[in-house]
């Protein structure tokens, strides 16, 4: 358990990994598109989450709930070519 968990009595937030299907805990401006895929963790610790209709958005681990864990061997799709 992290120091934070010991001090507050609550577990540390889950650390999401690329491929996890997640949903934001707070209401979004795209309620018709609630589930996104974690694409990567950036150097600031934030997660880039790709939503099928809304596109990419940045979140912290504690702002998300897990819908489905990443399947074994998941890799992000290749970049789009023009």
PDB file with one MODEL, atoms N, CA, C and O in Angstrom:
MODEL        1
ATOM      1  N   UNK A   1       0.843  -1.176   0.000  1.00  0.00           N
ATOM      2  CA  UNK A   1       0.000   0.000   0.000  1.00  0.00           C
ATOM      3  C   UNK A   1       0.885   1.235   0.000  1.00  0.00           C
ATOM      4  O   UNK A   1       1.937   1.249   0.639  1.00  0.00           O
ATOM      5  N   UNK A   2       0.465   2.261  -0.708  1.00  0.00           N
ATOM      6  CA  UNK A   2       1.248   3.493  -0.759  1.00  0.00           C
ATOM      7  C   UNK A   2       1.114   4.254   0.551  1.00  0.00           C
ATOM      8  O   UNK A   2       0.231   3.963   1.359  1.00  0.00           O
ATOM      9  N   UNK A   3       2.001   5.239   0.760  1.00  0.00           N
ATOM     10  CA  UNK A   3       1.897   6.084   1.942  1.00  0.00           C
ATOM     11  C   UNK A   3       0.545   6.788   1.984  1.00  0.00           C
ATOM     12  O   UNK A   3      -0.047   6.944   3.052  1.00  0.00           O
ATOM     13  N   UNK A   4       0.057   7.214   0.819  1.00  0.00           N
ATOM     14  CA  UNK A   4      -1.226   7.898   0.770  1.00  0.00           C
ATOM     15  C   UNK A   4      -2.337   6.997   1.299  1.00  0.00           C
ATOM     16  O   UNK A   4      -3.182   7.446   2.073  1.00  0.00           O
ATOM     17  N   UNK A   5      -2.341   5.743   0.891  1.00  0.00           N
ATOM     18  CA  UNK A   5      -3.346   4.797   1.355  1.00  0.00           C
ATOM     19  C   UNK A   5      -3.271   4.565   2.849  1.00  0.00           C
ATOM     20  O   UNK A   5      -4.303   4.437   3.508  1.00  0.00           O
ATOM     21  N   UNK A   6      -2.056   4.508   3.400  1.00  0.00           N
ATOM     22  CA  UNK A   6      -1.900   4.304   4.842  1.00  0.00           C
ATOM     23  C   UNK A   6      -2.411   5.506   5.622  1.00  0.00           C
ATOM     24  O   UNK A   6      -2.986   5.341   6.698  1.00  0.00           O
ATOM     25  N   UNK A   7      -2.214   6.696   5.105  1.00  0.00           N
ATOM     26  CA  UNK A   7      -2.633   7.897   5.812  1.00  0.00           C
ATOM     27  C   UNK A   7      -4.138   8.105   5.759  1.00  0.00           C
ATOM     28  O   UNK A   7      -4.733   8.545   6.744  1.00  0.00           O
ATOM     29  N   UNK A   8      -4.757   7.801   4.645  1.00  0.00           N
ATOM     30  CA  UNK A   8      -6.180   8.070   4.485  1.00  0.00           C
ATOM     31  C   UNK A   8      -7.046   6.853   4.771  1.00  0.00           C
ATOM     32  O   UNK A   8      -8.253   6.985   4.972  1.00  0.00           O
ATOM     33  N   UNK A   9      -6.445   5.674   4.791  1.00  0.00           N
ATOM     34  CA  UNK A   9      -7.225   4.465   4.998  1.00  0.00           C
ATOM     35  C   UNK A   9      -7.879   3.951   3.730  1.00  0.00           C
ATOM     36  O   UNK A   9      -8.546   2.917   3.762  1.00  0.00           O
ATOM     37  N   UNK A  10      -7.706   4.644   2.616  1.00  0.00           N
ATOM     38  CA  UNK A  10      -8.275   4.188   1.355  1.00  0.00           C
ATOM     39  C   UNK A  10      -7.159   3.682   0.453  1.00  0.00           C
ATOM     40  O   UNK A  10      -6.019   4.137   0.548  1.00  0.00           O
ATOM     41  N   UNK A  11      -7.491   2.742  -0.418  1.00  0.00           N
ATOM     42  CA  UNK A  11      -6.453   2.222  -1.316  1.00  0.00           C
ATOM     43  C   UNK A  11      -6.016   3.273  -2.330  1.00  0.00           C
ATOM     44  O   UNK A  11      -6.775   4.179  -2.675  1.00  0.00           O
ATOM     45  N   UNK A  12      -4.787   3.137  -2.798  1.00  0.00           N
ATOM     46  CA  UNK A  12      -4.282   4.038  -3.838  1.00  0.00           C
ATOM     47  C   UNK A  12      -5.085   3.790  -5.115  1.00  0.00           C
ATOM     48  O   UNK A  12      -5.546   2.671  -5.337  1.00  0.00           O
ATOM     49  N   UNK A  13      -5.261   4.810  -5.958  1.00  0.00           N
ATOM     50  CA  UNK A  13      -6.018   4.599  -7.194  1.00  0.00           C
ATOM     51  C   UNK A  13      -5.320   3.587  -8.097  1.00  0.00           C
ATOM     52  O   UNK A  13      -4.095   3.463  -8.080  1.00  0.00           O
ATOM     53  N   UNK A  14      -6.109   2.872  -8.878  1.00  0.00           N
ATOM     54  CA  UNK A  14      -5.556   1.885  -9.811  1.00  0.00           C
ATOM     55  C   UNK A  14      -4.708   2.618 -10.839  1.00  0.00           C
ATOM     56  O   UNK A  14      -5.060   3.713 -11.278  1.00  0.00           O
ATOM     57  N   UNK A  15      -3.595   2.012 -11.218  1.00  0.00           N
ATOM     58  CA  UNK A  15      -2.758   2.554 -12.290  1.00  0.00           C
ATOM     59  C   UNK A  15      -3.183   1.864 -13.573  1.00  0.00           C
ATOM     60  O   UNK A  15      -2.943   0.671 -13.760  1.00  0.00           O
ATOM     61  N   UNK A  16      -3.811   2.619 -14.445  1.00  0.00           N
ATOM     62  CA  UNK A  16      -4.292   2.063 -15.701  1.00  0.00           C
ATOM     63  C   UNK A  16      -3.134   1.857 -16.662  1.00  0.00           C
ATOM     64  O   UNK A  16      -2.107   2.530 -16.577  1.00  0.00           O
ATOM     65  N   UNK A  17      -3.319   0.912 -17.577  1.00  0.00           N
ATOM     66  CA  UNK A  17      -2.293   0.586 -18.568  1.00  0.00           C
ATOM     67  C   UNK A  17      -2.896   0.724 -19.959  1.00  0.00           C
ATOM     68  O   UNK A  17      -4.114   0.643 -20.116  1.00  0.00           O
ATOM     69  N   UNK A  18      -2.058   0.931 -20.969  1.00  0.00           N
ATOM     70  CA  UNK A  18      -2.577   1.006 -22.338  1.00  0.00           C
ATOM     71  C   UNK A  18      -3.412  -0.226 -22.678  1.00  0.00           C
ATOM     72  O   UNK A  18      -3.036  -1.362 -22.392  1.00  0.00           O
ATOM     73  N   UNK A  19      -4.552   0.044 -23.295  1.00  0.00           N
ATOM     74  CA  UNK A  19      -5.476  -1.017 -23.676  1.00  0.00           C
ATOM     75  C   UNK A  19      -6.654  -1.160 -22.736  1.00  0.00           C
ATOM     76  O   UNK A  19      -7.673  -1.740 -23.111  1.00  0.00           O
ATOM     77  N   UNK A  20      -6.536  -0.638 -21.507  1.00  0.00           N
ATOM     78  CA  UNK A  20      -7.669  -0.680 -20.583  1.00  0.00           C
ATOM     79  C   UNK A  20      -8.825   0.131 -21.148  1.00  0.00           C
ATOM     80  O   UNK A  20      -8.627   1.217 -21.692  1.00  0.00           O
ATOM     81  N   UNK A  21     -10.035  -0.404 -21.015  1.00  0.00           N
ATOM     82  CA  UNK A  21     -11.252   0.331 -21.364  1.00  0.00           C
ATOM     83  C   UNK A  21     -11.706   1.047 -20.105  1.00  0.00           C
ATOM     84  O   UNK A  21     -11.892   0.412 -19.068  1.00  0.00           O
ATOM     85  N   UNK A  22     -11.889   2.356 -20.178  1.00  0.00           N
ATOM     86  CA  UNK A  22     -12.204   3.163 -19.005  1.00  0.00           C
ATOM     87  C   UNK A  22     -13.360   4.118 -19.297  1.00  0.00           C
ATOM     88  O   UNK A  22     -13.714   4.372 -20.448  1.00  0.00           O
ATOM     89  N   UNK A  23     -13.933   4.639 -18.209  1.00  0.00           N
ATOM     90  CA  UNK A  23     -14.952   5.668 -18.318  1.00  0.00           C
ATOM     91  C   UNK A  23     -14.661   6.741 -17.277  1.00  0.00           C
ATOM     92  O   UNK A  23     -14.275   6.413 -16.155  1.00  0.00           O
ATOM     93  N   UNK A  24     -14.836   8.009 -17.618  1.00  0.00           N
ATOM     94  CA  UNK A  24     -14.598   9.073 -16.639  1.00  0.00           C
ATOM     95  C   UNK A  24     -15.598   8.999 -15.490  1.00  0.00           C
ATOM     96  O   UNK A  24     -16.758   8.642 -15.694  1.00  0.00           O
ATOM     97  N   UNK A  25     -15.150   9.335 -14.287  1.00  0.00           N
ATOM     98  CA  UNK A  25     -16.031   9.356 -13.116  1.00  0.00           C
ATOM     99  C   UNK A  25     -16.980  10.545 -13.153  1.00  0.00           C
ATOM    100  O   UNK A  25     -18.110  10.442 -12.676  1.00  0.00           O
ATOM    101  N   UNK A  26     -16.550  11.657 -13.702  1.00  0.00           N
ATOM    102  CA  UNK A  26     -17.368  12.869 -13.780  1.00  0.00           C
ATOM    103  C   UNK A  26     -18.077  12.926 -15.131  1.00  0.00           C
ATOM    104  O   UNK A  26     -17.649  12.291 -16.094  1.00  0.00           O
ATOM    105  N   UNK A  27     -19.156  13.687 -15.189  1.00  0.00           N
ATOM    106  CA  UNK A  27     -19.893  13.871 -16.442  1.00  0.00           C
ATOM    107  C   UNK A  27     -18.980  14.520 -17.488  1.00  0.00           C
ATOM    108  O   UNK A  27     -18.129  15.346 -17.159  1.00  0.00           O
ATOM    109  N   UNK A  28     -19.171  14.134 -18.741  1.00  0.00           N
ATOM    110  CA  UNK A  28     -18.371  14.685 -19.838  1.00  0.00           C
ATOM    111  C   UNK A  28     -19.268  15.442 -20.802  1.00  0.00           C
ATOM    112  O   UNK A  28     -20.491  15.443 -20.663  1.00  0.00           O
ATOM    113  N   UNK A  29     -18.648  16.085 -21.776  1.00  0.00           N
ATOM    114  CA  UNK A  29     -19.414  16.765 -22.815  1.00  0.00           C
ATOM    115  C   UNK A  29     -19.751  15.818 -23.967  1.00  0.00           C
ATOM    116  O   UNK A  29     -20.224  16.249 -25.018  1.00  0.00           O
ATOM    117  N   UNK A  30     -19.502  14.520 -23.756  1.00  0.00           N
ATOM    118  CA  UNK A  30     -19.845  13.515 -24.775  1.00  0.00           C
ATOM    119  C   UNK A  30     -20.493  12.295 -24.111  1.00  0.00           C
ATOM    120  O   UNK A  30     -19.923  11.204 -24.135  1.00  0.00           O
ATOM    121  N   UNK A  31     -21.687  12.474 -23.516  1.00  0.00           N
ATOM    122  CA  UNK A  31     -22.348  11.362 -22.820  1.00  0.00           C
ATOM    123  C   UNK A  31     -22.709  10.197 -23.739  1.00  0.00           C
ATOM    124  O   UNK A  31     -22.915   9.080 -23.265  1.00  0.00           O
ATOM    125  N   UNK A  32     -22.788  10.444 -25.046  1.00  0.00           N
ATOM    126  CA  UNK A  32     -23.106   9.372 -25.994  1.00  0.00           C
ATOM    127  C   UNK A  32     -21.887   8.489 -26.284  1.00  0.00           C
ATOM    128  O   UNK A  32     -22.001   7.478 -26.977  1.00  0.00           O
ATOM    129  N   UNK A  33     -20.749   8.866 -25.764  1.00  0.00           N
ATOM    130  CA  UNK A  33     -19.474   8.181 -26.046  1.00  0.00           C
ATOM    131  C   UNK A  33     -18.718   7.982 -24.717  1.00  0.00           C
ATOM    132  O   UNK A  33     -17.651   8.565 -24.522  1.00  0.00           O
ATOM    133  N   UNK A  34     -19.273   7.156 -23.799  1.00  0.00           N
ATOM    134  CA  UNK A  34     -18.752   7.125 -22.431  1.00  0.00           C
ATOM    135  C   UNK A  34     -17.494   6.289 -22.198  1.00  0.00           C
ATOM    136  O   UNK A  34     -16.808   6.491 -21.195  1.00  0.00           O
ATOM    137  N   UNK A  35     -17.173   5.357 -23.095  1.00  0.00           N
ATOM    138  CA  UNK A  35     -16.053   4.440 -22.849  1.00  0.00           C
ATOM    139  C   UNK A  35     -14.925   4.707 -23.834  1.00  0.00           C
ATOM    140  O   UNK A  35     -15.140   4.783 -25.044  1.00  0.00           O
ATOM    141  N   UNK A  36     -13.710   4.849 -23.290  1.00  0.00           N
ATOM    142  CA  UNK A  36     -12.535   5.074 -24.113  1.00  0.00           C
ATOM    143  C   UNK A  36     -11.450   4.068 -23.802  1.00  0.00           C
ATOM    144  O   UNK A  36     -11.559   3.301 -22.845  1.00  0.00           O
ATOM    145  N   UNK A  37     -10.409   4.071 -24.604  1.00  0.00           N
ATOM    146  CA  UNK A  37      -9.278   3.165 -24.444  1.00  0.00           C
ATOM    147  C   UNK A  37      -8.047   3.960 -24.037  1.00  0.00           C
ATOM    148  O   UNK A  37      -7.710   4.962 -24.667  1.00  0.00           O
ATOM    149  N   UNK A  38      -7.380   3.511 -22.985  1.00  0.00           N
ATOM    150  CA  UNK A  38      -6.122   4.145 -22.585  1.00  0.00           C
ATOM    151  C   UNK A  38      -5.091   3.852 -23.670  1.00  0.00           C
ATOM    152  O   UNK A  38      -4.837   2.694 -24.003  1.00  0.00           O
ATOM    153  N   UNK A  39      -4.498   4.918 -24.219  1.00  0.00           N
ATOM    154  CA  UNK A  39      -3.517   4.745 -25.281  1.00  0.00           C
ATOM    155  C   UNK A  39      -2.095   4.780 -24.747  1.00  0.00           C
ATOM    156  O   UNK A  39      -1.256   3.979 -25.159  1.00  0.00           O
ATOM    157  N   UNK A  40      -1.815   5.714 -23.820  1.00  0.00           N
ATOM    158  CA  UNK A  40      -0.466   5.842 -23.283  1.00  0.00           C
ATOM    159  C   UNK A  40      -0.493   6.694 -22.023  1.00  0.00           C
ATOM    160  O   UNK A  40      -1.456   7.417 -21.765  1.00  0.00           O
ATOM    161  N   UNK A  41       0.565   6.597 -21.254  1.00  0.00           N
ATOM    162  CA  UNK A  41       0.788   7.472 -20.103  1.00  0.00           C
ATOM    163  C   UNK A  41       1.889   8.441 -20.508  1.00  0.00           C
ATOM    164  O   UNK A  41       2.950   8.014 -20.963  1.00  0.00           O
ATOM    165  N   UNK A  42       1.654   9.735 -20.351  1.00  0.00           N
ATOM    166  CA  UNK A  42       2.637  10.752 -20.734  1.00  0.00           C
ATOM    167  C   UNK A  42       3.544  11.074 -19.547  1.00  0.00           C
ATOM    168  O   UNK A  42       3.302  10.615 -18.431  1.00  0.00           O
ATOM    169  N   UNK A  43       4.575  11.856 -19.791  1.00  0.00           N
ATOM    170  CA  UNK A  43       5.596  12.133 -18.777  1.00  0.00           C
ATOM    171  C   UNK A  43       5.053  12.830 -17.535  1.00  0.00           C
ATOM    172  O   UNK A  43       5.672  12.755 -16.474  1.00  0.00           O
ATOM    173  N   UNK A  44       3.917  13.501 -17.642  1.00  0.00           N
ATOM    174  CA  UNK A  44       3.315  14.169 -16.482  1.00  0.00           C
ATOM    175  C   UNK A  44       2.511  13.213 -15.614  1.00  0.00           C
ATOM    176  O   UNK A  44       2.023  13.598 -14.552  1.00  0.00           O
ATOM    177  N   UNK A  45       2.371  11.959 -16.063  1.00  0.00           N
ATOM    178  CA  UNK A  45       1.590  10.968 -15.325  1.00  0.00           C
ATOM    179  C   UNK A  45       0.153  10.870 -15.801  1.00  0.00           C
ATOM    180  O   UNK A  45      -0.584   9.981 -15.376  1.00  0.00           O
ATOM    181  N   UNK A  46      -0.253  11.783 -16.687  1.00  0.00           N
ATOM    182  CA  UNK A  46      -1.609  11.740 -17.215  1.00  0.00           C
ATOM    183  C   UNK A  46      -1.738  10.633 -18.264  1.00  0.00           C
ATOM    184  O   UNK A  46      -0.752  10.176 -18.843  1.00  0.00           O
ATOM    185  N   UNK A  47      -2.980  10.224 -18.486  1.00  0.00           N
ATOM    186  CA  UNK A  47      -3.278   9.197 -19.471  1.00  0.00           C
ATOM    187  C   UNK A  47      -3.961   9.815 -20.675  1.00  0.00           C
ATOM    188  O   UNK A  47      -4.859  10.645 -20.526  1.00  0.00           O
ATOM    189  N   UNK A  48      -3.544   9.418 -21.859  1.00  0.00           N
ATOM    190  CA  UNK A  48      -4.249   9.792 -23.074  1.00  0.00           C
ATOM    191  C   UNK A  48      -5.283   8.706 -23.320  1.00  0.00           C
ATOM    192  O   UNK A  48      -4.943   7.544 -23.542  1.00  0.00           O
ATOM    193  N   UNK A  49      -6.558   9.103 -23.278  1.00  0.00           N
ATOM    194  CA  UNK A  49      -7.663   8.171 -23.485  1.00  0.00           C
ATOM    195  C   UNK A  49      -8.342   8.523 -24.799  1.00  0.00           C
ATOM    196  O   UNK A  49      -8.737   9.670 -25.010  1.00  0.00           O
ATOM    197  N   UNK A  50      -8.478   7.534 -25.686  1.00  0.00           N
ATOM    198  CA  UNK A  50      -9.120   7.743 -26.986  1.00  0.00           C
ATOM    199  C   UNK A  50     -10.566   7.264 -26.919  1.00  0.00           C
ATOM    200  O   UNK A  50     -10.838   6.103 -26.611  1.00  0.00           O
ATOM    201  N   UNK A  51     -11.491   8.183 -27.215  1.00  0.00           N
ATOM    202  CA  UNK A  51     -12.913   7.870 -27.288  1.00  0.00           C
ATOM    203  C   UNK A  51     -13.289   7.765 -28.760  1.00  0.00           C
ATOM    204  O   UNK A  51     -12.867   8.605 -29.554  1.00  0.00           O
ATOM    205  N   UNK A  52     -14.077   6.748 -29.152  1.00  0.00           N
ATOM    206  CA  UNK A  52     -14.377   6.540 -30.573  1.00  0.00           C
ATOM    207  C   UNK A  52     -14.947   7.767 -31.289  1.00  0.00           C
ATOM    208  O   UNK A  52     -14.562   8.046 -32.424  1.00  0.00           O
ATOM    209  N   UNK A  53     -15.850   8.496 -30.649  1.00  0.00           N
ATOM    210  CA  UNK A  53     -16.460   9.655 -31.299  1.00  0.00           C
ATOM    211  C   UNK A  53     -15.840  10.975 -30.869  1.00  0.00           C
ATOM    212  O   UNK A  53     -15.698  11.882 -31.690  1.00  0.00           O
ATOM    213  N   UNK A  54     -15.473  11.102 -29.610  1.00  0.00           N
ATOM    214  CA  UNK A  54     -14.990  12.371 -29.067  1.00  0.00           C
ATOM    215  C   UNK A  54     -13.500  12.610 -29.298  1.00  0.00           C
ATOM    216  O   UNK A  54     -13.042  13.749 -29.206  1.00  0.00           O
ATOM    217  N   UNK A  55     -12.745  11.571 -29.592  1.00  0.00           N
ATOM    218  CA  UNK A  55     -11.304  11.732 -29.795  1.00  0.00           C
ATOM    219  C   UNK A  55     -10.525  11.564 -28.505  1.00  0.00           C
ATOM    220  O   UNK A  55     -11.001  10.930 -27.563  1.00  0.00           O
ATOM    221  N   UNK A  56      -9.327  12.132 -28.462  1.00  0.00           N
ATOM    222  CA  UNK A  56      -8.430  11.956 -27.326  1.00  0.00           C
ATOM    223  C   UNK A  56      -8.647  12.991 -26.234  1.00  0.00           C
ATOM    224  O   UNK A  56      -8.904  14.164 -26.508  1.00  0.00           O
ATOM    225  N   UNK A  57      -8.537  12.533 -24.982  1.00  0.00           N
ATOM    226  CA  UNK A  57      -8.637  13.410 -23.823  1.00  0.00           C
ATOM    227  C   UNK A  57      -7.641  12.933 -22.780  1.00  0.00           C
ATOM    228  O   UNK A  57      -7.296  11.752 -22.742  1.00  0.00           O
ATOM    229  N   UNK A  58      -7.173  13.852 -21.927  1.00  0.00           N
ATOM    230  CA  UNK A  58      -6.197  13.543 -20.884  1.00  0.00           C
ATOM    231  C   UNK A  58      -6.891  13.403 -19.534  1.00  0.00           C
ATOM    232  O   UNK A  58      -7.757  14.206 -19.185  1.00  0.00           O
ATOM    233  N   UNK A  59      -6.501  12.368 -18.773  1.00  0.00           N
ATOM    234  CA  UNK A  59      -7.080  12.110 -17.455  1.00  0.00           C
ATOM    235  C   UNK A  59      -5.998  11.638 -16.502  1.00  0.00           C
ATOM    236  O   UNK A  59      -4.966  11.116 -16.925  1.00  0.00           O
ATOM    237  N   UNK A  60      -6.241  11.826 -15.216  1.00  0.00           N
ATOM    238  CA  UNK A  60      -5.439  11.213 -14.161  1.00  0.00           C
ATOM    239  C   UNK A  60      -6.094   9.888 -13.786  1.00  0.00           C
ATOM    240  O   UNK A  60      -7.291   9.705 -14.006  1.00  0.00           O
ATOM    241  N   UNK A  61      -5.318   8.964 -13.222  1.00  0.00           N
ATOM    242  CA  UNK A  61      -5.854   7.664 -12.836  1.00  0.00           C
ATOM    243  C   UNK A  61      -7.100   7.788 -11.960  1.00  0.00           C
ATOM    244  O   UNK A  61      -8.084   7.077 -12.162  1.00  0.00           O
ATOM    245  N   UNK A  62      -7.046   8.705 -10.979  1.00  0.00           N
ATOM    246  CA  UNK A  62      -8.152   8.816 -10.029  1.00  0.00           C
ATOM    247  C   UNK A  62      -9.417   9.424 -10.634  1.00  0.00           C
ATOM    248  O   UNK A  62     -10.451   9.479  -9.969  1.00  0.00           O
ATOM    249  N   UNK A  63      -9.349   9.879 -11.881  1.00  0.00           N
ATOM    250  CA  UNK A  63     -10.518  10.442 -12.560  1.00  0.00           C
ATOM    251  C   UNK A  63     -11.253   9.408 -13.404  1.00  0.00           C
ATOM    252  O   UNK A  63     -12.246   9.733 -14.055  1.00  0.00           O
ATOM    253  N   UNK A  64     -10.770   8.152 -13.398  1.00  0.00           N
ATOM    254  CA  UNK A  64     -11.321   7.117 -14.268  1.00  0.00           C
ATOM    255  C   UNK A  64     -11.767   5.888 -13.482  1.00  0.00           C
ATOM    256  O   UNK A  64     -11.273   5.620 -12.387  1.00  0.00           O
ATOM    257  N   UNK A  65     -12.714   5.143 -14.064  1.00  0.00           N
ATOM    258  CA  UNK A  65     -13.134   3.837 -13.564  1.00  0.00           C
ATOM    259  C   UNK A  65     -12.870   2.808 -14.653  1.00  0.00           C
ATOM    260  O   UNK A  65     -13.023   3.095 -15.840  1.00  0.00           O
ATOM    261  N   UNK A  66     -12.474   1.615 -14.245  1.00  0.00           N
ATOM    262  CA  UNK A  66     -12.204   0.537 -15.192  1.00  0.00           C
ATOM    263  C   UNK A  66     -13.505  -0.081 -15.686  1.00  0.00           C
ATOM    264  O   UNK A  66     -14.384  -0.402 -14.886  1.00  0.00           O
ATOM    265  N   UNK A  67     -13.632  -0.247 -16.993  1.00  0.00           N
ATOM    266  CA  UNK A  67     -14.757  -0.951 -17.601  1.00  0.00           C
ATOM    267  C   UNK A  67     -14.307  -2.371 -17.936  1.00  0.00           C
ATOM    268  O   UNK A  67     -15.010  -3.339 -17.645  1.00  0.00           O
ATOM    269  N   UNK A  68     -13.125  -2.486 -18.553  1.00  0.00           N
ATOM    270  CA  UNK A  68     -12.583  -3.791 -18.929  1.00  0.00           C
ATOM    271  C   UNK A  68     -11.059  -3.678 -19.031  1.00  0.00           C
ATOM    272  O   UNK A  68     -10.548  -2.748 -19.655  1.00  0.00           O
ATOM    273  N   UNK A  69     -10.328  -4.623 -18.418  1.00  0.00           N
ATOM    274  CA  UNK A  69      -8.869  -4.551 -18.513  1.00  0.00           C
ATOM    275  C   UNK A  69      -8.384  -4.847 -19.937  1.00  0.00           C
ATOM    276  O   UNK A  69      -9.088  -5.458 -20.742  1.00  0.00           O
ATOM    277  N   UNK A  70      -7.181  -4.403 -20.213  1.00  0.00           N
ATOM    278  CA  UNK A  70      -6.579  -4.622 -21.530  1.00  0.00           C
ATOM    279  C   UNK A  70      -6.439  -6.115 -21.797  1.00  0.00           C
ATOM    280  O   UNK A  70      -6.054  -6.868 -20.902  1.00  0.00           O
ATOM    281  N   UNK A  71      -6.744  -6.549 -23.005  1.00  0.00           N
ATOM    282  CA  UNK A  71      -6.535  -7.958 -23.340  1.00  0.00           C
ATOM    283  C   UNK A  71      -5.040  -8.267 -23.402  1.00  0.00           C
ATOM    284  O   UNK A  71      -4.241  -7.377 -23.696  1.00  0.00           O
ATOM    285  N   UNK A  72      -4.654  -9.502 -23.131  1.00  0.00           N
ATOM    286  CA  UNK A  72      -3.229  -9.855 -23.199  1.00  0.00           C
ATOM    287  C   UNK A  72      -2.650  -9.551 -24.577  1.00  0.00           C
ATOM    288  O   UNK A  72      -3.255  -9.866 -25.602  1.00  0.00           O
ATOM    289  N   UNK A  73      -1.477  -8.938 -24.586  1.00  0.00           N
ATOM    290  CA  UNK A  73      -0.788  -8.653 -25.840  1.00  0.00           C
ATOM    291  C   UNK A  73      -1.333  -7.458 -26.604  1.00  0.00           C
ATOM    292  O   UNK A  73      -0.976  -7.263 -27.766  1.00  0.00           O
ATOM    293  N   UNK A  74      -2.197  -6.645 -25.978  1.00  0.00           N
ATOM    294  CA  UNK A  74      -2.776  -5.492 -26.663  1.00  0.00           C
ATOM    295  C   UNK A  74      -1.681  -4.514 -27.062  1.00  0.00           C
ATOM    296  O   UNK A  74      -0.780  -4.225 -26.275  1.00  0.00           O
ATOM    297  N   UNK A  75      -1.763  -4.010 -28.280  1.00  0.00           N
ATOM    298  CA  UNK A  75      -0.869  -2.954 -28.741  1.00  0.00           C
ATOM    299  C   UNK A  75      -1.712  -1.874 -29.392  1.00  0.00           C
ATOM    300  O   UNK A  75      -2.746  -2.179 -29.986  1.00  0.00           O
ATOM    301  N   UNK A  76      -1.293  -0.613 -29.295  1.00  0.00           N
ATOM    302  CA  UNK A  76      -2.090   0.448 -29.906  1.00  0.00           C
ATOM    303  C   UNK A  76      -2.112   0.312 -31.417  1.00  0.00           C
ATOM    304  O   UNK A  76      -1.182  -0.235 -32.011  1.00  0.00           O
ATOM    305  N   UNK A  77      -3.176   0.811 -32.041  1.00  0.00           N
ATOM    306  CA  UNK A  77      -3.230   0.750 -33.507  1.00  0.00           C
ATOM    307  C   UNK A  77      -2.143   1.625 -34.111  1.00  0.00           C
ATOM    308  O   UNK A  77      -1.690   2.578 -33.477  1.00  0.00           O
ATOM    309  N   UNK A  78      -1.720   1.308 -35.339  1.00  0.00           N
ATOM    310  CA  UNK A  78      -0.688   2.138 -35.979  1.00  0.00           C
ATOM    311  C   UNK A  78      -1.239   3.523 -36.293  1.00  0.00           C
ATOM    312  O   UNK A  78      -2.450   3.687 -36.442  1.00  0.00           O
ATOM    313  N   UNK A  79      -0.367   4.518 -36.395  1.00  0.00           N
ATOM    314  CA  UNK A  79      -0.816   5.864 -36.733  1.00  0.00           C
ATOM    315  C   UNK A  79      -1.509   5.894 -38.079  1.00  0.00           C
ATOM    316  O   UNK A  79      -1.175   5.132 -38.986  1.00  0.00           O
ATOM    317  N   UNK A  80      -2.477   6.784 -38.194  1.00  0.00           N
ATOM    318  CA  UNK A  80      -3.186   6.923 -39.474  1.00  0.00           C
ATOM    319  C   UNK A  80      -2.243   7.503 -40.515  1.00  0.00           C
ATOM    320  O   UNK A  80      -1.430   8.377 -40.214  1.00  0.00           O
ATOM    321  N   UNK A  81      -2.357   7.020 -41.716  1.00  0.00           N
ATOM    322  CA  UNK A  81      -1.560   7.573 -42.820  1.00  0.00           C
ATOM    323  C   UNK A  81      -2.473   8.383 -43.722  1.00  0.00           C
ATOM    324  O   UNK A  81      -3.671   8.116 -43.815  1.00  0.00           O
ATOM    325  N   UNK A  82      -1.902   9.365 -44.377  1.00  0.00           N
ATOM    326  CA  UNK A  82      -2.749  10.213 -45.247  1.00  0.00           C
ATOM    327  C   UNK A  82      -2.588   9.856 -46.686  1.00  0.00           C
ATOM    328  O   UNK A  82      -3.222  10.465 -47.548  1.00  0.00           O
TER     329      UNK A  82
ENDMDL
END
